């Protein structure tokens, strides 16, 4: 029984080391806001690709676009960016419409 506990602890430690080795500085910074957009298990490949694209867009256009002095400033910038993303930013995947425009036509 004790050996199983030790093995489980070793697996957890190895997973933590692997995460640190493969994570970006952004992910290691303790940033939590984007985690709420995590991808659930069992979703379609298409949905997964869309989620990955959204995350890449967030990183390029919001997270790395400028530096933030505080977490609060970063959180406020995220709120503003998501408003822009959903209301004003055209999306090529929906023929240049904004998500808000696309929803209005459904």
MORA-V567446 format. One record per residue. PSI is psi in radians with two decimals (* if undefined). D_CENTER is the distance of its C-alpha to the mean C-alpha in whole Angstrom. Layout:
psi:PSI d_center:D_CENTER
psi:PSI d_center:D_CENTER
//
This chain:
psi:-0.77 d_center:39
psi:-0.69 d_center:38
psi:-0.70 d_center:37
psi:-0.67 d_center:34
psi:-0.73 d_center:33
psi:-0.78 d_center:33
psi:-0.73 d_center:31
psi:-0.73 d_center:28
psi:-0.73 d_center:28
psi:-0.70 d_center:28
psi:-0.75 d_center:26
psi:-0.77 d_center:23
psi:-0.72 d_center:24
psi:-0.70 d_center:24
psi:-0.70 d_center:20
psi:-0.71 d_center:19
psi:-0.78 d_center:21
psi:-0.75 d_center:19
psi:-0.78 d_center:16
psi:-0.62 d_center:17
psi:-0.51 d_center:18
psi:-0.08 d_center:15
psi:2.66 d_center:13
psi:2.83 d_center:12
psi:-0.60 d_center:14
psi:-0.80 d_center:10
psi:-0.59 d_center:9
psi:-0.14 d_center:13
psi:-0.10 d_center:13
psi:0.17 d_center:13
psi:2.29 d_center:10
psi:-0.36 d_center:9
psi:-0.72 d_center:8
psi:-0.37 d_center:4
psi:-0.45 d_center:6
psi:-0.21 d_center:8
psi:0.32 d_center:6
psi:2.71 d_center:6
psi:2.23 d_center:9
psi:2.71 d_center:12
psi:2.58 d_center:15
psi:0.23 d_center:18
psi:2.90 d_center:16
psi:2.79 d_center:17
psi:-0.70 d_center:17
psi:-0.81 d_center:16
psi:-0.69 d_center:14
psi:-0.76 d_center:12
psi:-0.69 d_center:12
psi:-0.71 d_center:11
psi:-0.74 d_center:8
psi:-0.72 d_center:8
psi:-0.73 d_center:9
psi:-0.78 d_center:7
psi:-0.75 d_center:4
psi:-0.71 d_center:8
psi:-0.79 d_center:9
psi:-0.78 d_center:7
psi:-0.78 d_center:8
psi:-0.75 d_center:11
psi:-0.27 d_center:13
psi:-1.06 d_center:11
psi:-0.80 d_center:10
psi:0.02 d_center:13
psi:-0.49 d_center:15
psi:2.95 d_center:17
psi:2.64 d_center:17
psi:2.38 d_center:17
psi:-0.59 d_center:20
psi:2.87 d_center:19
psi:-0.65 d_center:16
psi:-0.76 d_center:18
psi:-0.71 d_center:18
psi:-0.71 d_center:14
psi:-0.75 d_center:14
psi:-0.70 d_center:16
psi:-0.64 d_center:15
psi:-0.76 d_center:12
psi:-0.79 d_center:14
psi:-0.74 d_center:16
psi:-0.74 d_center:14
psi:-0.60 d_center:13
psi:-0.79 d_center:16
psi:-0.80 d_center:17
psi:-0.72 d_center:14
psi:-0.45 d_center:16
psi:-0.64 d_center:19
psi:-0.43 d_center:20
psi:2.11 d_center:18
psi:2.53 d_center:20
psi:2.15 d_center:18
psi:-0.53 d_center:20
psi:-0.31 d_center:19
psi:0.70 d_center:21
psi:0.76 d_center:24
psi:0.09 d_center:23
psi:2.85 d_center:22
psi:2.78 d_center:20
psi:-0.65 d_center:18
psi:-0.74 d_center:21
psi:-0.72 d_center:23
psi:-0.76 d_center:23
psi:-0.61 d_center:22
psi:-0.41 d_center:26
psi:-0.07 d_center:27
psi:* d_center:26
//
